[in-house]
Amino acid sequence: MMKYYDPEDIRQADIIAVEKFGVTSLELMENAGTNAALEVLKKYPYARCFLILAGPGNNGGDGFVAARSFFE
């Protein structure tokens, strides 16, 4: 069974990554979006179009990076 994390867990992990390990929020966003796209492509390697729905704020940025990744 796949484990899911709630939004507060992810926020705390982001804070630790930034404060303790010096990862920038832009790097977190790039990694999240790029890896989300890669996972979709692994599952649907022959898909020719995608619909990306993302919320406001950081989720929107992750979605934008994912969308961009499909064309790189």
mmCIF file as gemmi writes it, N, C-alpha and C atoms, coordinates in Angstrom:
data_model
loop_
_atom_site.group_PDB
_atom_site.id
_atom_site.type_symbol
_atom_site.label_atom_id
_atom_site.label_alt_id
_atom_site.label_comp_id
_atom_site.label_asym_id
_atom_site.label_entity_id
_atom_site.label_seq_id
_atom_site.pdbx_PDB_ins_code
_atom_site.Cartn_x
_atom_site.Cartn_y
_atom_site.Cartn_z
_atom_site.occupancy
_atom_site.B_iso_or_equiv
_atom_site.pdbx_formal_charge
_atom_site.auth_seq_id
_atom_site.auth_asym_id
_atom_site.pdbx_PDB_model_num
ATOM 1 N N . MET Axp A 1 ? 0.841 -1.184 0 1 0 ? 1 A 1
ATOM 2 C CA . MET Axp A 1 ? 0 0 0 1 0 ? 1 A 1
ATOM 3 C C . MET Axp A 1 ? 0.888 1.249 0 1 0 ? 1 A 1
ATOM 4 N N . MET Axp A 2 ? 0.525 2.216 -0.83 1 0 ? 2 A 1
ATOM 5 C CA . MET Axp A 2 ? 1.307 3.442 -0.94 1 0 ? 2 A 1
ATOM 6 C C . MET Axp A 2 ? 0.972 4.381 0.216 1 0 ? 2 A 1
ATOM 7 N N . LYS Axp A 3 ? 2.005 4.982 0.807 1 0 ? 3 A 1
ATOM 8 C CA . LYS Axp A 3 ? 1.789 5.925 1.901 1 0 ? 3 A 1
ATOM 9 C C . LYS Axp A 3 ? 1.659 7.333 1.337 1 0 ? 3 A 1
ATOM 10 N N . TYR Axp A 4 ? 0.686 8.056 1.834 1 0 ? 4 A 1
ATOM 11 C CA . TYR Axp A 4 ? 0.48 9.439 1.435 1 0 ? 4 A 1
ATOM 12 C C . TYR Axp A 4 ? 0.772 10.339 2.623 1 0 ? 4 A 1
ATOM 13 N N . TYR Axp A 5 ? 1.219 11.533 2.341 1 0 ? 5 A 1
ATOM 14 C CA . TYR Axp A 5 ? 1.537 12.498 3.388 1 0 ? 5 A 1
ATOM 15 C C . TYR Axp A 5 ? 0.529 13.632 3.332 1 0 ? 5 A 1
ATOM 16 N N . ASP Axp A 6 ? 0.166 14.136 4.501 1 0 ? 6 A 1
ATOM 17 C CA . ASP Axp A 6 ? -0.764 15.265 4.495 1 0 ? 6 A 1
ATOM 18 C C . ASP Axp A 6 ? 0.019 16.557 4.257 1 0 ? 6 A 1
ATOM 19 N N . PRO Axp A 7 ? -0.672 17.629 3.877 1 0 ? 7 A 1
ATOM 20 C CA . PRO Axp A 7 ? 0.007 18.885 3.538 1 0 ? 7 A 1
ATOM 21 C C . PRO Axp A 7 ? 0.917 19.425 4.64 1 0 ? 7 A 1
ATOM 22 N N . GLU Axp A 8 ? 0.535 19.251 5.885 1 0 ? 8 A 1
ATOM 23 C CA . GLU Axp A 8 ? 1.373 19.763 6.983 1 0 ? 8 A 1
ATOM 24 C C . GLU Axp A 8 ? 2.7 19 7.058 1 0 ? 8 A 1
ATOM 25 N N . ASP Axp A 9 ? 2.677 17.69 6.824 1 0 ? 9 A 1
ATOM 26 C CA . ASP Axp A 9 ? 3.919 16.904 6.782 1 0 ? 9 A 1
ATOM 27 C C . ASP Axp A 9 ? 4.855 17.437 5.696 1 0 ? 9 A 1
ATOM 28 N N . ILE Axp A 10 ? 4.3 17.727 4.547 1 0 ? 10 A 1
ATOM 29 C CA . ILE Axp A 10 ? 5.106 18.227 3.428 1 0 ? 10 A 1
ATOM 30 C C . ILE Axp A 10 ? 5.65 19.613 3.74 1 0 ? 10 A 1
ATOM 31 N N . ARG Axp A 11 ? 4.84 20.471 4.339 1 0 ? 11 A 1
ATOM 32 C CA . ARG Axp A 11 ? 5.322 21.812 4.722 1 0 ? 11 A 1
ATOM 33 C C . ARG Axp A 11 ? 6.498 21.707 5.682 1 0 ? 11 A 1
ATOM 34 N N . GLN Axp A 12 ? 6.391 20.815 6.654 1 0 ? 12 A 1
ATOM 35 C CA . GLN Axp A 12 ? 7.479 20.637 7.62 1 0 ? 12 A 1
ATOM 36 C C . GLN Axp A 12 ? 8.741 20.093 6.937 1 0 ? 12 A 1
ATOM 37 N N . ALA Axp A 13 ? 8.572 19.172 6.008 1 0 ? 13 A 1
ATOM 38 C CA . ALA Axp A 13 ? 9.728 18.641 5.278 1 0 ? 13 A 1
ATOM 39 C C . ALA Axp A 13 ? 10.387 19.741 4.449 1 0 ? 13 A 1
ATOM 40 N N . ASP Axp A 14 ? 9.578 20.602 3.838 1 0 ? 14 A 1
ATOM 41 C CA . ASP Axp A 14 ? 10.12 21.732 3.072 1 0 ? 14 A 1
ATOM 42 C C . ASP Axp A 14 ? 10.912 22.678 3.969 1 0 ? 14 A 1
ATOM 43 N N . ILE Axp A 15 ? 10.375 22.977 5.14 1 0 ? 15 A 1
ATOM 44 C CA . ILE Axp A 15 ? 11.06 23.87 6.087 1 0 ? 15 A 1
ATOM 45 C C . ILE Axp A 15 ? 12.408 23.273 6.492 1 0 ? 15 A 1
ATOM 46 N N . ILE Axp A 16 ? 12.427 21.997 6.786 1 0 ? 16 A 1
ATOM 47 C CA . ILE Axp A 16 ? 13.682 21.33 7.172 1 0 ? 16 A 1
ATOM 48 C C . ILE Axp A 16 ? 14.677 21.373 6.012 1 0 ? 16 A 1
ATOM 49 N N . ALA Axp A 17 ? 14.207 21.091 4.804 1 0 ? 17 A 1
ATOM 50 C CA . ALA Axp A 17 ? 15.099 21.102 3.641 1 0 ? 17 A 1
ATOM 51 C C . ALA Axp A 17 ? 15.725 22.478 3.446 1 0 ? 17 A 1
ATOM 52 N N . VAL Axp A 18 ? 14.925 23.533 3.613 1 0 ? 18 A 1
ATOM 53 C CA . VAL Axp A 18 ? 15.419 24.897 3.417 1 0 ? 18 A 1
ATOM 54 C C . VAL Axp A 18 ? 16.341 25.318 4.558 1 0 ? 18 A 1
ATOM 55 N N . GLU Axp A 19 ? 15.881 25.142 5.796 1 0 ? 19 A 1
ATOM 56 C CA . GLU Axp A 19 ? 16.63 25.665 6.948 1 0 ? 19 A 1
ATOM 57 C C . GLU Axp A 19 ? 17.842 24.809 7.324 1 0 ? 19 A 1
ATOM 58 N N . LYS Axp A 20 ? 17.695 23.501 7.279 1 0 ? 20 A 1
ATOM 59 C CA . LYS Axp A 20 ? 18.775 22.632 7.742 1 0 ? 20 A 1
ATOM 60 C C . LYS Axp A 20 ? 19.761 22.266 6.63 1 0 ? 20 A 1
ATOM 61 N N . PHE Axp A 21 ? 19.242 22.1 5.405 1 0 ? 21 A 1
ATOM 62 C CA . PHE Axp A 21 ? 20.084 21.61 4.322 1 0 ? 21 A 1
ATOM 63 C C . PHE Axp A 21 ? 20.371 22.648 3.243 1 0 ? 21 A 1
ATOM 64 N N . GLY Axp A 22 ? 19.798 23.835 3.365 1 0 ? 22 A 1
ATOM 65 C CA . GLY Axp A 22 ? 20.102 24.917 2.427 1 0 ? 22 A 1
ATOM 66 C C . GLY Axp A 22 ? 19.525 24.761 1.031 1 0 ? 22 A 1
ATOM 67 N N . VAL Axp A 23 ? 18.507 23.922 0.881 1 0 ? 23 A 1
ATOM 68 C CA . VAL Axp A 23 ? 17.848 23.764 -0.409 1 0 ? 23 A 1
ATOM 69 C C . VAL Axp A 23 ? 16.936 24.972 -0.607 1 0 ? 23 A 1
ATOM 70 N N . THR Axp A 24 ? 16.958 25.576 -1.775 1 0 ? 24 A 1
ATOM 71 C CA . THR Axp A 24 ? 16.1 26.737 -2.01 1 0 ? 24 A 1
ATOM 72 C C . THR Axp A 24 ? 14.682 26.272 -2.334 1 0 ? 24 A 1
ATOM 73 N N . SER Axp A 25 ? 13.717 27.147 -2.109 1 0 ? 25 A 1
ATOM 74 C CA . SER Axp A 25 ? 12.33 26.799 -2.428 1 0 ? 25 A 1
ATOM 75 C C . SER Axp A 25 ? 12.168 26.601 -3.935 1 0 ? 25 A 1
ATOM 76 N N . LEU Axp A 26 ? 12.948 27.324 -4.727 1 0 ? 26 A 1
ATOM 77 C CA . LEU Axp A 26 ? 12.901 27.13 -6.185 1 0 ? 26 A 1
ATOM 78 C C . LEU Axp A 26 ? 13.386 25.727 -6.552 1 0 ? 26 A 1
ATOM 79 N N . GLU Axp A 27 ? 14.436 25.246 -5.894 1 0 ? 27 A 1
ATOM 80 C CA . GLU Axp A 27 ? 14.916 23.881 -6.144 1 0 ? 27 A 1
ATOM 81 C C . GLU Axp A 27 ? 13.86 22.849 -5.76 1 0 ? 27 A 1
ATOM 82 N N . LEU Axp A 28 ? 13.193 23.071 -4.641 1 0 ? 28 A 1
ATOM 83 C CA . LEU Axp A 28 ? 12.128 22.151 -4.221 1 0 ? 28 A 1
ATOM 84 C C . LEU Axp A 28 ? 11.024 22.1 -5.27 1 0 ? 28 A 1
ATOM 85 N N . MET Axp A 29 ? 10.635 23.276 -5.772 1 0 ? 29 A 1
ATOM 86 C CA . MET Axp A 29 ? 9.571 23.349 -6.769 1 0 ? 29 A 1
ATOM 87 C C . MET Axp A 29 ? 9.999 22.661 -8.068 1 0 ? 29 A 1
ATOM 88 N N . GLU Axp A 30 ? 11.224 22.914 -8.513 1 0 ? 30 A 1
ATOM 89 C CA . GLU Axp A 30 ? 11.724 22.283 -9.74 1 0 ? 30 A 1
ATOM 90 C C . GLU Axp A 30 ? 11.769 20.761 -9.587 1 0 ? 30 A 1
ATOM 91 N N . ASN Axp A 31 ? 12.26 20.287 -8.444 1 0 ? 31 A 1
ATOM 92 C CA . ASN Axp A 31 ? 12.334 18.842 -8.213 1 0 ? 31 A 1
ATOM 93 C C . ASN Axp A 31 ? 10.949 18.217 -8.167 1 0 ? 31 A 1
ATOM 94 N N . ALA Axp A 32 ? 10.021 18.859 -7.477 1 0 ? 32 A 1
ATOM 95 C CA . ALA Axp A 32 ? 8.665 18.308 -7.356 1 0 ? 32 A 1
ATOM 96 C C . ALA Axp A 32 ? 7.984 18.227 -8.716 1 0 ? 32 A 1
ATOM 97 N N . GLY Axp A 33 ? 8.023 19.302 -9.467 1 0 ? 33 A 1
ATOM 98 C CA . GLY Axp A 33 ? 7.354 19.319 -10.765 1 0 ? 33 A 1
ATOM 99 C C . GLY Axp A 33 ? 7.984 18.374 -11.77 1 0 ? 33 A 1
ATOM 100 N N . THR Axp A 34 ? 9.306 18.386 -11.842 1 0 ? 34 A 1
ATOM 101 C CA . THR Axp A 34 ? 10.011 17.52 -12.781 1 0 ? 34 A 1
ATOM 102 C C . THR Axp A 34 ? 9.768 16.054 -12.464 1 0 ? 34 A 1
ATOM 103 N N . ASN Axp A 35 ? 9.859 15.689 -11.187 1 0 ? 35 A 1
ATOM 104 C CA . ASN Axp A 35 ? 9.658 14.285 -10.819 1 0 ? 35 A 1
ATOM 105 C C . ASN Axp A 35 ? 8.209 13.849 -10.947 1 0 ? 35 A 1
ATOM 106 N N . ALA Axp A 36 ? 7.276 14.754 -10.734 1 0 ? 36 A 1
ATOM 107 C CA . ALA Axp A 36 ? 5.864 14.42 -10.974 1 0 ? 36 A 1
ATOM 108 C C . ALA Axp A 36 ? 5.662 14.073 -12.452 1 0 ? 36 A 1
ATOM 109 N N . ALA Axp A 37 ? 6.227 14.884 -13.34 1 0 ? 37 A 1
ATOM 110 C CA . ALA Axp A 37 ? 6.107 14.613 -14.773 1 0 ? 37 A 1
ATOM 111 C C . ALA Axp A 37 ? 6.766 13.287 -15.139 1 0 ? 37 A 1
ATOM 112 N N . LEU Axp A 38 ? 7.943 13.016 -14.587 1 0 ? 38 A 1
ATOM 113 C CA . LEU Axp A 38 ? 8.628 11.76 -14.886 1 0 ? 38 A 1
ATOM 114 C C . LEU Axp A 38 ? 7.806 10.549 -14.443 1 0 ? 38 A 1
ATOM 115 N N . GLU Axp A 39 ? 7.16 10.653 -13.288 1 0 ? 39 A 1
ATOM 116 C CA . GLU Axp A 39 ? 6.328 9.536 -12.81 1 0 ? 39 A 1
ATOM 117 C C . GLU Axp A 39 ? 5.134 9.316 -13.732 1 0 ? 39 A 1
ATOM 118 N N . VAL Axp A 40 ? 4.515 10.391 -14.201 1 0 ? 40 A 1
ATOM 119 C CA . VAL Axp A 40 ? 3.39 10.265 -15.131 1 0 ? 40 A 1
ATOM 120 C C . VAL Axp A 40 ? 3.865 9.606 -16.425 1 0 ? 40 A 1
ATOM 121 N N . LEU Axp A 41 ? 5.013 10.053 -16.927 1 0 ? 41 A 1
ATOM 122 C CA . LEU Axp A 41 ? 5.533 9.482 -18.17 1 0 ? 41 A 1
ATOM 123 C C . LEU Axp A 41 ? 5.913 8.011 -18.017 1 0 ? 41 A 1
ATOM 124 N N . LYS Axp A 42 ? 6.367 7.606 -16.834 1 0 ? 42 A 1
ATOM 125 C CA . LYS Axp A 42 ? 6.652 6.18 -16.608 1 0 ? 42 A 1
ATOM 126 C C . LYS Axp A 42 ? 5.375 5.357 -16.676 1 0 ? 42 A 1
ATOM 127 N N . LYS Axp A 43 ? 4.3 5.908 -16.135 1 0 ? 43 A 1
ATOM 128 C CA . LYS Axp A 43 ? 3.034 5.171 -16.11 1 0 ? 43 A 1
ATOM 129 C C . LYS Axp A 43 ? 2.321 5.211 -17.459 1 0 ? 43 A 1
ATOM 130 N N . TYR Axp A 44 ? 2.456 6.332 -18.178 1 0 ? 44 A 1
ATOM 131 C CA . TYR Axp A 44 ? 1.768 6.511 -19.462 1 0 ? 44 A 1
ATOM 132 C C . TYR Axp A 44 ? 2.777 6.946 -20.539 1 0 ? 44 A 1
ATOM 133 N N . PRO Axp A 45 ? 3.688 6.052 -20.918 1 0 ? 45 A 1
ATOM 134 C CA . PRO Axp A 45 ? 4.762 6.456 -21.833 1 0 ? 45 A 1
ATOM 135 C C . PRO Axp A 45 ? 4.293 6.863 -23.232 1 0 ? 45 A 1
ATOM 136 N N . TYR Axp A 46 ? 3.119 6.438 -23.644 1 0 ? 46 A 1
ATOM 137 C CA . TYR Axp A 46 ? 2.658 6.747 -25.001 1 0 ? 46 A 1
ATOM 138 C C . TYR Axp A 46 ? 1.595 7.843 -25.034 1 0 ? 46 A 1
ATOM 139 N N . ALA Axp A 47 ? 1.31 8.438 -23.905 1 0 ? 47 A 1
ATOM 140 C CA . ALA Axp A 47 ? 0.314 9.515 -23.87 1 0 ? 47 A 1
ATOM 141 C C . ALA Axp A 47 ? 0.821 10.709 -24.668 1 0 ? 47 A 1
ATOM 142 N N . ARG Axp A 48 ? -0.089 11.371 -25.361 1 0 ? 48 A 1
ATOM 143 C CA . ARG Axp A 48 ? 0.303 12.5 -26.198 1 0 ? 48 A 1
ATOM 144 C C . ARG Axp A 48 ? -0.152 13.844 -25.643 1 0 ? 48 A 1
ATOM 145 N N . CYS Axp A 49 ? -1.025 13.844 -24.653 1 0 ? 49 A 1
ATOM 146 C CA . CYS Axp A 49 ? -1.442 15.102 -24.041 1 0 ? 49 A 1
ATOM 147 C C . CYS Axp A 49 ? -1.779 14.857 -22.57 1 0 ? 49 A 1
ATOM 148 N N . PHE Axp A 50 ? -1.702 15.927 -21.8 1 0 ? 50 A 1
ATOM 149 C CA . PHE Axp A 50 ? -1.921 15.844 -20.361 1 0 ? 50 A 1
ATOM 150 C C . PHE Axp A 50 ? -2.733 17.039 -19.911 1 0 ? 50 A 1
ATOM 151 N N . LEU Axp A 51 ? -3.516 16.841 -18.875 1 0 ? 51 A 1
ATOM 152 C CA . LEU Axp A 51 ? -4.231 17.934 -18.221 1 0 ? 51 A 1
ATOM 153 C C . LEU Axp A 51 ? -3.665 18.054 -16.822 1 0 ? 51 A 1
ATOM 154 N N . ILE Axp A 52 ? -3.197 19.229 -16.481 1 0 ? 52 A 1
ATOM 155 C CA . ILE Axp A 52 ? -2.61 19.453 -15.164 1 0 ? 52 A 1
ATOM 156 C C . ILE Axp A 52 ? -3.491 20.422 -14.404 1 0 ? 52 A 1
ATOM 157 N N . LEU Axp A 53 ? -3.938 19.99 -13.231 1 0 ? 53 A 1
ATOM 158 C CA . LEU Axp A 53 ? -4.735 20.833 -12.341 1 0 ? 53 A 1
ATOM 159 C C . LEU Axp A 53 ? -3.919 21.052 -11.076 1 0 ? 53 A 1
ATOM 160 N N . ALA Axp A 54 ? -3.71 22.296 -10.721 1 0 ? 54 A 1
ATOM 161 C CA . ALA Axp A 54 ? -2.909 22.593 -9.536 1 0 ? 54 A 1
ATOM 162 C C . ALA Axp A 54 ? -3.538 23.758 -8.795 1 0 ? 54 A 1
ATOM 163 N N . GLY Axp A 55 ? -3.4 23.726 -7.484 1 0 ? 55 A 1
ATOM 164 C CA . GLY Axp A 55 ? -3.936 24.797 -6.659 1 0 ? 55 A 1
ATOM 165 C C . GLY Axp A 55 ? -3.052 26.034 -6.709 1 0 ? 55 A 1
ATOM 166 N N . PRO Axp A 56 ? -3.406 27.026 -5.942 1 0 ? 56 A 1
ATOM 167 C CA . PRO Axp A 56 ? -2.633 28.267 -5.921 1 0 ? 56 A 1
ATOM 168 C C . PRO Axp A 56 ? -1.326 28.106 -5.146 1 0 ? 56 A 1
ATOM 169 N N . GLY Axp A 57 ? -0.486 29.1 -5.25 1 0 ? 57 A 1
ATOM 170 C CA . GLY Axp A 57 ? 0.753 29.123 -4.475 1 0 ? 57 A 1
ATOM 171 C C . GLY Axp A 57 ? 1.762 28.128 -4.985 1 0 ? 57 A 1
ATOM 172 N N . ASN Axp A 58 ? 2.434 27.462 -4.059 1 0 ? 58 A 1
ATOM 173 C CA . ASN Axp A 58 ? 3.498 26.537 -4.441 1 0 ? 58 A 1
ATOM 174 C C . ASN Axp A 58 ? 2.99 25.395 -5.302 1 0 ? 58 A 1
ATOM 175 N N . ASN Axp A 59 ? 1.778 24.927 -5.057 1 0 ? 59 A 1
ATOM 176 C CA . ASN Axp A 59 ? 1.246 23.851 -5.889 1 0 ? 59 A 1
ATOM 177 C C . ASN Axp A 59 ? 1.116 24.3 -7.335 1 0 ? 59 A 1
ATOM 178 N N . GLY Axp A 60 ? 0.745 25.534 -7.536 1 0 ? 60 A 1
ATOM 179 C CA . GLY Axp A 60 ? 0.661 26.066 -8.893 1 0 ? 60 A 1
ATOM 180 C C . GLY Axp A 60 ? 2.018 26.067 -9.559 1 0 ? 60 A 1
ATOM 181 N N . GLY Axp A 61 ? 3.049 26.424 -8.818 1 0 ? 61 A 1
ATOM 182 C CA . GLY Axp A 61 ? 4.411 26.418 -9.357 1 0 ? 61 A 1
ATOM 183 C C . GLY Axp A 61 ? 4.862 25.016 -9.708 1 0 ? 61 A 1
ATOM 184 N N . ASP Axp A 62 ? 4.569 24.047 -8.846 1 0 ? 62 A 1
ATOM 185 C CA . ASP Axp A 62 ? 4.912 22.649 -9.128 1 0 ? 62 A 1
ATOM 186 C C . ASP Axp A 62 ? 4.209 22.194 -10.407 1 0 ? 62 A 1
ATOM 187 N N . GLY Axp A 63 ? 2.943 22.555 -10.553 1 0 ? 63 A 1
ATOM 188 C CA . GLY Axp A 63 ? 2.181 22.189 -11.746 1 0 ? 63 A 1
ATOM 189 C C . GLY Axp A 63 ? 2.75 22.814 -13.003 1 0 ? 63 A 1
ATOM 190 N N . PHE Axp A 64 ? 3.177 24.08 -12.9 1 0 ? 64 A 1
ATOM 191 C CA . PHE Axp A 64 ? 3.778 24.754 -14.051 1 0 ? 64 A 1
ATOM 192 C C . PHE Axp A 64 ? 5.067 24.054 -14.463 1 0 ? 64 A 1
ATOM 193 N N . VAL Axp A 65 ? 5.895 23.693 -13.504 1 0 ? 65 A 1
ATOM 194 C CA . VAL Axp A 65 ? 7.151 22.986 -13.8 1 0 ? 65 A 1
ATOM 195 C C . VAL Axp A 65 ? 6.836 21.629 -14.429 1 0 ? 65 A 1
ATOM 196 N N . ALA Axp A 66 ? 5.841 20.913 -13.906 1 0 ? 66 A 1
ATOM 197 C CA . ALA Axp A 66 ? 5.458 19.617 -14.485 1 0 ? 66 A 1
ATOM 198 C C . ALA Axp A 66 ? 5.04 19.8 -15.938 1 0 ? 66 A 1
ATOM 199 N N . ALA Axp A 67 ? 4.201 20.8 -16.199 1 0 ? 67 A 1
ATOM 200 C CA . ALA Axp A 67 ? 3.739 21.051 -17.562 1 0 ? 67 A 1
ATOM 201 C C . ALA Axp A 67 ? 4.923 21.35 -18.48 1 0 ? 67 A 1
ATOM 202 N N . ARG Axp A 68 ? 5.827 22.181 -18.032 1 0 ? 68 A 1
ATOM 203 C CA . ARG Axp A 68 ? 7.005 22.522 -18.827 1 0 ? 68 A 1
ATOM 204 C C . ARG Axp A 68 ? 7.86 21.285 -19.094 1 0 ? 68 A 1
ATOM 205 N N . SER Axp A 69 ? 7.929 20.394 -18.118 1 0 ? 69 A 1
ATOM 206 C CA . SER Axp A 69 ? 8.762 19.197 -18.249 1 0 ? 69 A 1
ATOM 207 C C . SER Axp A 69 ? 8.304 18.263 -19.345 1 0 ? 69 A 1
ATOM 208 N N . PHE Axp A 70 ? 7.02 18.28 -19.674 1 0 ? 70 A 1
ATOM 209 C CA . PHE Axp A 70 ? 6.521 17.41 -20.72 1 0 ? 70 A 1
ATOM 210 C C . PHE Axp A 70 ? 7.045 17.824 -22.104 1 0 ? 70 A 1
ATOM 211 N N . PHE Axp A 71 ? 7.5 19.063 -22.234 1 0 ? 71 A 1
ATOM 212 C CA . PHE Axp A 71 ? 7.958 19.561 -23.517 1 0 ? 71 A 1
ATOM 213 C C . PHE Axp A 71 ? 9.463 19.663 -23.631 1 0 ? 71 A 1
ATOM 214 N N . GLU Axp A 72 ? 10.176 19.229 -22.627 1 0 ? 72 A 1
ATOM 215 C CA . GLU Axp A 72 ? 11.64 19.331 -22.653 1 0 ? 72 A 1
ATOM 216 C C . GLU Axp A 72 ? 12.251 18.065 -23.188 1 0 ? 72 A 1
